[in-house]
């Protein structure tokens, strides 16, 4: 028997003993608890070994102990604050898959010693003491307590989240650099999310204020709007959104805006959140808040993305529509719309299918008309340009009895502004604008 075969046999016996330690109890005894408890991290080394024994990944996953029994048999030597644990749970349940993997491993390390390093560099981990850092008590010191039983800050050290994860995990090599970077970014997002107040704006004046870059804190690097590529900064878009029945979700920190997104009520998905504009520091926190509210959001926050994600994580790729609360044709400025760009009748759509009346893709306050050779009259009806007269800025059909021809200035005027003059004979009746009538 060669050396390789001997080593494999020894490893097989070792793995058999590992399975014997859990009593050969297979998943039927644990399925109910596994489904209820998502925190079922068993350790990368153990899962790898079990996969070799069972030869199938499915069977290997079923060998994992329940959270309750694993924690009871192999308790962790690490202690963490409740806030830090909650932040890790938020990252684990977030939409960033790379960050979630690292967070799940860290949760396992805080639950059971099979997940953390054999000789951790410190203990009593906490956050919130300094932004962007995790504090801890080094191994060569004893954690002191305050009079009310809390961890004293004296003698504690600090470490960045990504470096903390690398040094805490038993198998840090199982994760790539971009996964640790994603975890650090998600950690910062959750931290910033704790400091943000979320509001829903409905009035034109409130919405206009949220589109004013001066209200976004240009002097604060992590709150500056300069990194947000929006073409509507400083425009008075509030009147349109108020009449349309849309709401504006805004994030407020230190009295300044750090995020905004238009919210629509659709027939197909209910409440949907259009493209999110947020400073990089709190982008992930904003996306997480949307999920917590049970709203649907864009798959990617770009104007070219037409896919949506429901709160349960499933995708939606069909057309969405929004019925306008009131007519928007009298507004002074038409905004550029990222998603609900096409209007047919009194409804906005996310796709260009078929004929449309207006398209909201202009950045200068205009809207593109879909009725070539036609104009919209004062009543909102489309009529031919050849049959239309413009009176006081509004279009009227040539047969509309509300307008008459003024023989004095040779143009059409409103009948209510005209004097009827009976000349008799072949000339009959003519109309003169009241401005040309002498009342002396």
C-alpha positions as CSV (number, residue, x, y, z in Angstrom):
1,X,0.0,0.0,0.0
2,X,1.5,3.3,-1.1
3,X,1.7,6.5,1.0
4,X,-1.3,8.2,-0.7
5,X,-3.6,5.2,-0.1
6,X,-2.5,5.1,3.5
7,X,-3.2,8.8,4.0
8,X,-6.6,8.4,2.3
9,X,-7.5,5.5,4.5
10,X,-6.5,7.5,7.6
11,X,-8.6,10.4,6.5
12,X,-11.6,8.2,5.8
13,X,-11.4,6.7,9.4
14,X,-11.1,10.3,10.8
15,X,-14.1,11.4,8.9
16,X,-16.0,8.3,10.0
17,X,-15.3,9.3,13.6
18,X,-16.5,12.8,12.9
19,X,-19.8,11.4,11.7
20,X,-20.0,9.1,14.7
21,X,-19.6,12.2,17.0
22,X,-22.9,13.4,15.8
23,X,-24.4,10.0,16.4
24,X,-25.2,9.1,12.8
25,X,-28.4,11.1,13.1
26,X,-29.5,12.1,9.6
27,X,-31.6,15.0,8.6
28,X,-35.0,13.6,9.2
29,X,-34.6,14.4,12.9
30,X,-33.6,18.0,12.2
31,X,-35.4,19.1,9.0
32,X,-38.1,21.1,10.8
33,X,-35.6,23.0,12.9
34,X,-33.3,23.6,10.0
35,X,-36.1,25.2,8.0
36,X,-37.0,27.5,10.9
37,X,-33.4,28.5,11.8
38,X,-31.4,30.1,8.9
39,X,-28.2,30.3,10.9
40,X,-26.9,26.8,10.1
41,X,-23.2,27.3,9.4
42,X,-21.3,24.2,10.3
43,X,-17.8,25.1,9.1
44,X,-16.1,25.0,5.7
45,X,-13.7,22.3,6.8
46,X,-16.4,20.0,8.0
47,X,-18.6,20.5,5.0
48,X,-15.7,19.8,2.7
49,X,-14.9,16.5,4.6
50,X,-18.5,15.4,4.6
51,X,-18.8,16.0,0.9
52,X,-15.9,13.6,0.4
53,X,-17.5,11.0,2.5
54,X,-21.0,11.2,1.0
55,X,-19.9,12.0,-2.5
56,X,-22.9,14.2,-3.0
57,X,-23.3,17.9,-2.1
58,X,-27.0,17.4,-1.2
59,X,-26.3,14.7,1.4
60,X,-23.4,16.7,2.8
61,X,-25.6,19.7,3.4
62,X,-28.1,17.5,5.2
63,X,-25.5,16.3,7.7
64,X,-25.2,19.8,9.3
65,X,-26.3,20.0,12.9
66,X,-29.1,22.4,13.8
67,X,-28.2,25.8,15.1
68,X,-29.4,24.9,18.6
69,X,-27.5,21.6,18.9
70,X,-24.3,22.8,17.3
71,X,-24.1,25.8,19.6
72,X,-24.7,23.6,22.6
73,X,-22.1,21.0,21.6
74,X,-19.4,23.4,20.4
75,X,-19.9,26.8,21.9
76,X,-17.9,29.7,20.6
77,X,-15.2,31.3,22.6
78,X,-16.0,34.7,21.1
79,X,-18.4,37.4,22.4
80,X,-19.9,40.1,20.4
81,X,-22.3,43.0,21.1
82,X,-25.9,42.6,20.2
83,X,-25.7,45.4,17.7
84,X,-22.8,43.8,15.8
85,X,-24.7,40.5,15.6
86,X,-27.8,42.3,14.2
87,X,-25.6,44.0,11.6
88,X,-24.2,40.7,10.5
89,X,-27.7,39.3,10.2
90,X,-28.7,42.2,8.0
91,X,-25.7,41.7,5.7
92,X,-26.4,37.9,5.6
93,X,-30.0,38.5,4.5
94,X,-29.1,41.3,2.1
95,X,-28.9,41.1,-1.7
96,X,-25.1,41.3,-1.9
97,X,-24.3,37.6,-2.2
98,X,-20.6,38.0,-1.7
99,X,-21.0,40.0,1.5
100,X,-23.7,37.6,2.7
101,X,-21.3,34.6,2.4
102,X,-18.7,36.3,4.6
103,X,-21.4,37.4,7.1
104,X,-22.8,33.9,7.3
105,X,-19.3,32.5,8.2
106,X,-18.8,35.2,10.8
107,X,-22.2,34.4,12.4
108,X,-21.0,30.8,12.5
109,X,-17.8,31.8,14.2
110,X,-19.7,33.7,16.9
111,X,-22.0,30.7,17.4
112,X,-19.6,27.8,17.4
113,X,-15.8,27.4,17.9
114,X,-15.6,25.2,14.7
115,X,-16.1,28.4,12.7
116,X,-13.5,30.7,14.3
117,X,-9.7,30.7,14.5
118,X,-8.1,28.4,17.1
119,X,-6.3,31.3,18.8
120,X,-8.3,34.5,18.2
121,X,-6.4,37.8,18.4
122,X,-9.1,39.3,20.7
123,X,-12.6,39.1,22.0
124,X,-15.6,41.1,23.1
125,X,-16.2,42.7,19.7
126,X,-18.4,45.7,19.3
127,X,-19.2,48.5,16.9
128,X,-20.5,52.1,17.0
129,X,-17.6,53.3,19.1
130,X,-15.9,54.8,16.0
131,X,-17.4,54.9,12.5
132,X,-16.1,52.3,10.1
133,X,-14.2,50.3,12.8
134,X,-14.8,47.3,15.1
135,X,-13.5,47.6,18.6
136,X,-12.2,44.6,20.7
137,X,-10.3,43.6,23.8
138,X,-6.9,42.2,22.9
139,X,-5.9,38.8,24.2
140,X,-3.3,40.2,26.6
141,X,-5.9,42.2,28.5
142,X,-8.9,41.5,30.5
143,X,-12.2,43.1,29.5
144,X,-13.2,45.5,32.3
145,X,-16.9,46.3,33.1
146,X,-18.6,49.5,33.9
147,X,-20.8,49.9,37.0
148,X,-23.9,49.1,34.9
149,X,-22.3,45.9,33.5
150,X,-21.3,47.2,30.1
151,X,-17.9,46.7,28.5
152,X,-15.5,49.5,29.5
153,X,-13.8,51.3,26.6
154,X,-10.5,51.6,28.3
155,X,-7.7,49.5,26.8
156,X,-9.7,48.4,23.7
157,X,-8.3,48.4,20.2
158,X,-9.9,48.9,16.8
159,X,-9.8,47.0,13.5
160,X,-11.4,47.4,10.1
161,X,-14.3,45.0,9.2
162,X,-12.6,43.2,6.3
163,X,-9.4,42.6,8.3
164,X,-11.4,41.5,11.3
165,X,-13.2,38.9,9.2
166,X,-9.9,37.5,7.8
167,X,-8.4,37.1,11.3
168,X,-11.5,35.7,13.0
169,X,-12.5,33.0,10.5
170,X,-11.0,29.5,10.8
171,X,-10.7,29.3,7.0
172,X,-10.2,32.8,5.7
173,X,-8.7,31.5,2.5
174,X,-12.2,30.2,1.5
175,X,-13.2,33.7,0.5
176,X,-11.7,35.9,-2.2
177,X,-10.5,39.5,-1.9
178,X,-13.6,40.9,-3.7
179,X,-15.9,39.1,-1.2
180,X,-14.1,40.7,1.8
181,X,-14.3,44.0,0.0
182,X,-18.0,43.5,-0.6
183,X,-18.5,42.7,3.1
184,X,-16.6,45.9,4.1
185,X,-18.9,47.9,1.8
186,X,-22.0,46.3,3.1
187,X,-20.9,46.8,6.7
188,X,-20.5,50.5,6.0
189,X,-23.9,50.6,4.4
190,X,-25.6,49.0,7.4
191,X,-23.7,51.4,9.7
192,X,-24.8,54.4,7.7
193,X,-28.4,53.1,7.5
194,X,-28.6,53.2,11.3
195,X,-28.2,57.0,11.1
196,X,-30.7,57.7,8.3
197,X,-34.2,58.9,8.7
198,X,-36.5,57.9,5.8
199,X,-39.3,60.1,4.7
200,X,-42.0,60.1,2.0
201,X,-42.6,63.4,0.2
202,X,-45.8,64.2,-1.6
203,X,-46.1,68.0,-2.2
204,X,-44.5,69.9,-5.1
205,X,-42.5,72.1,-2.8
206,X,-41.1,69.2,-0.7
207,X,-40.1,67.3,-3.8
208,X,-38.4,70.4,-5.4
209,X,-36.3,70.8,-2.2
210,X,-35.1,67.2,-2.6
211,X,-33.9,68.0,-6.1
212,X,-31.9,71.0,-4.9
213,X,-28.2,70.0,-4.7
214,X,-27.6,72.6,-2.0
215,X,-29.7,70.5,0.4
216,X,-27.4,67.5,0.0
217,X,-24.4,68.8,1.9
218,X,-21.7,69.5,-0.7
219,X,-19.2,70.0,2.1
220,X,-19.6,66.5,3.4
221,X,-17.6,64.0,1.3
222,X,-19.9,61.1,2.0
223,X,-23.0,63.1,1.5
224,X,-22.1,65.1,-1.7
225,X,-24.5,64.8,-4.7
226,X,-21.5,65.3,-7.1
227,X,-21.1,61.5,-7.4
228,X,-24.8,61.0,-8.3
229,X,-25.4,61.2,-12.1
230,X,-28.8,62.9,-12.2
231,X,-29.9,65.2,-15.0
232,X,-32.7,66.8,-12.9
233,X,-30.7,68.6,-10.3
234,X,-32.2,72.0,-9.6
235,X,-35.3,71.5,-11.8
236,X,-38.8,72.1,-10.6
237,X,-40.2,68.6,-11.1
238,X,-42.4,68.6,-8.0
239,X,-45.5,69.8,-9.8
240,X,-45.5,66.9,-12.2
241,X,-44.9,64.3,-9.6
242,X,-47.6,65.7,-7.3
243,X,-50.2,65.8,-10.1
244,X,-49.1,62.3,-11.3
245,X,-49.7,60.9,-7.8
246,X,-46.1,59.8,-7.2
247,X,-44.2,60.0,-4.0
248,X,-40.6,60.7,-3.3
249,X,-38.6,58.5,-0.9
250,X,-35.8,60.4,0.7
251,X,-33.1,59.5,3.2
252,X,-32.1,62.3,5.6
253,X,-28.9,62.4,7.7
254,X,-27.8,65.3,9.8
255,X,-30.7,67.4,8.3
256,X,-29.4,66.8,4.7
257,X,-30.6,64.5,1.9
258,X,-28.5,61.5,1.1
259,X,-30.9,59.4,-1.1
260,X,-34.0,59.8,-3.3
261,X,-36.2,57.6,-5.4
262,X,-39.6,58.1,-7.0
263,X,-42.3,55.7,-5.8
264,X,-45.2,54.6,-8.0
265,X,-48.3,52.6,-7.4
266,X,-48.7,50.1,-10.2
267,X,-51.5,47.7,-11.1
268,X,-49.1,44.8,-11.6
269,X,-46.7,44.9,-8.6
270,X,-48.3,47.4,-6.2
271,X,-45.7,49.8,-4.8
272,X,-42.5,50.0,-6.9
273,X,-39.4,52.1,-6.3
274,X,-37.9,53.6,-9.4
275,X,-34.2,54.3,-9.9
276,X,-32.4,54.9,-6.7
277,X,-30.1,58.0,-6.4
278,X,-28.0,57.7,-3.3
279,X,-24.5,58.6,-2.1
280,X,-22.1,55.6,-2.3
281,X,-21.8,55.3,1.5
282,X,-25.5,54.5,2.0
283,X,-26.6,52.9,-1.3
284,X,-26.7,49.4,0.2
285,X,-28.6,50.7,3.2
286,X,-31.2,52.3,1.0
287,X,-31.7,49.1,-1.0
288,X,-32.1,47.2,2.2
289,X,-34.7,49.6,3.5
290,X,-36.8,49.2,0.4
291,X,-36.8,45.4,0.9
292,X,-37.8,45.8,4.5
293,X,-40.9,47.9,3.4
294,X,-42.0,45.1,1.2
295,X,-41.7,47.2,-2.0
296,X,-40.4,46.1,-5.4
297,X,-37.3,47.8,-6.9
298,X,-35.3,47.8,-10.1
299,X,-32.9,45.0,-10.6
300,X,-30.2,47.5,-11.5
301,X,-30.5,51.2,-10.8
302,X,-30.0,52.3,-14.4
303,X,-32.5,53.9,-16.8
304,X,-32.0,51.1,-19.3
305,X,-33.0,48.3,-16.9
306,X,-36.5,47.1,-17.3
307,X,-36.4,44.2,-14.9
308,X,-37.8,44.4,-11.4
309,X,-37.3,42.5,-8.1
310,X,-40.1,41.8,-5.7
311,X,-39.6,42.0,-2.0
312,X,-39.4,38.2,-1.9
313,X,-36.5,38.2,-4.3
314,X,-38.4,36.9,-7.4
315,X,-38.0,38.8,-10.7
316,X,-40.6,40.5,-12.9
317,X,-39.8,41.2,-16.5
318,X,-43.2,42.3,-18.0
319,X,-44.6,45.8,-18.5
320,X,-45.7,48.0,-15.7
321,X,-48.3,50.8,-15.8
322,X,-49.3,53.7,-13.6
323,X,-52.6,55.6,-13.8
324,X,-52.1,59.3,-13.4
325,X,-53.9,60.8,-10.4
326,X,-54.6,64.1,-12.4
327,X,-53.8,65.4,-15.8
328,X,-50.2,66.6,-16.1
329,X,-50.5,68.6,-19.3
330,X,-50.6,72.1,-17.6
331,X,-47.3,71.7,-15.7
332,X,-44.5,74.1,-16.5
333,X,-41.7,71.5,-16.5
334,X,-41.8,67.8,-17.6
335,X,-39.1,65.7,-15.9
336,X,-37.0,63.0,-17.5
337,X,-38.5,59.7,-16.4
338,X,-36.2,56.7,-15.9
339,X,-38.8,53.9,-16.2
340,X,-42.4,55.1,-16.8
341,X,-41.4,57.0,-19.9
342,X,-44.4,56.5,-22.3
343,X,-47.9,58.0,-21.8
344,X,-51.0,56.7,-23.5
345,X,-54.2,58.4,-22.5
346,X,-53.9,59.1,-18.7
347,X,-51.6,56.1,-18.1
348,X,-47.8,55.8,-17.9
349,X,-46.0,52.7,-19.2
350,X,-42.5,51.2,-18.9
351,X,-42.5,50.1,-22.6
352,X,-42.9,51.7,-25.9
353,X,-45.3,49.0,-27.3
354,X,-47.8,50.4,-29.8
355,X,-48.8,54.1,-30.2
356,X,-48.1,56.6,-27.5
357,X,-49.1,60.2,-26.8
358,X,-46.0,61.5,-25.0
359,X,-42.5,60.3,-24.2
360,X,-40.7,61.8,-21.2
361,X,-37.1,61.6,-22.3
362,X,-36.2,65.2,-22.6
363,X,-33.9,66.9,-20.1
364,X,-35.0,70.4,-20.8
365,X,-38.5,70.3,-19.5
366,X,-40.3,69.3,-22.7
367,X,-42.0,66.1,-23.6
368,X,-41.9,64.4,-27.0
369,X,-45.2,64.1,-28.8
370,X,-46.2,60.8,-30.4
371,X,-48.9,62.4,-32.6
372,X,-47.1,63.7,-35.6
373,X,-48.9,66.4,-37.4
374,X,-51.3,66.8,-34.5
375,X,-51.7,69.2,-31.5
376,X,-53.5,68.8,-28.3
377,X,-56.4,71.2,-27.9
378,X,-57.6,73.0,-24.8
379,X,-59.7,70.0,-23.9
380,X,-56.9,67.5,-24.2
381,X,-58.0,66.1,-27.5
382,X,-55.7,65.5,-30.4
383,X,-56.6,67.4,-33.6
384,X,-54.9,68.0,-36.9
385,X,-52.5,71.0,-37.1
386,X,-54.3,72.1,-40.3
387,X,-57.6,72.3,-38.4
388,X,-56.2,74.0,-35.3
389,X,-56.0,77.7,-34.3
390,X,-53.8,78.9,-31.4
391,X,-55.6,81.4,-29.2
392,X,-53.9,82.8,-26.1
393,X,-51.5,79.8,-26.0
394,X,-54.2,77.1,-26.4
395,X,-55.3,75.2,-29.5
396,X,-58.9,75.2,-30.6
397,X,-60.5,73.3,-33.5
398,X,-61.5,75.6,-36.4
399,X,-65.2,74.7,-35.9
400,X,-65.1,75.4,-32.1
401,X,-67.8,77.9,-31.3
402,X,-65.7,79.3,-28.4
403,X,-63.5,81.2,-30.9
404,X,-64.3,83.7,-33.6
405,X,-62.4,85.6,-36.3
406,X,-61.4,89.2,-35.4
407,X,-61.7,91.4,-38.5
408,X,-59.7,94.2,-36.9
409,X,-56.4,92.2,-36.2
410,X,-57.2,89.4,-38.6
411,X,-56.7,86.5,-36.2
412,X,-58.9,84.2,-34.1
413,X,-59.9,85.3,-30.6
414,X,-62.1,84.0,-27.8
415,X,-65.8,84.7,-28.4
416,X,-66.0,85.9,-24.8
417,X,-63.5,88.7,-25.6
418,X,-65.2,89.8,-28.8
419,X,-67.9,92.3,-29.6
420,X,-70.4,91.2,-32.2
421,X,-71.1,94.0,-34.8
422,X,-74.1,93.7,-37.2
423,X,-73.2,95.5,-40.5
424,X,-76.2,94.2,-42.5
425,X,-76.2,93.6,-46.2
426,X,-73.6,91.4,-47.8
427,X,-71.1,91.9,-45.0
428,X,-73.4,90.5,-42.3
429,X,-72.0,90.0,-38.8
430,X,-68.3,90.6,-37.9
431,X,-66.4,90.3,-34.6
432,X,-64.0,92.9,-33.1
433,X,-61.8,92.3,-30.0
434,X,-62.9,94.3,-27.1
435,X,-59.6,96.1,-27.0
436,X,-60.5,97.9,-30.2
437,X,-63.9,99.1,-29.0
438,X,-64.2,102.7,-27.8
439,X,-66.4,103.1,-24.7
440,X,-66.3,106.9,-24.7
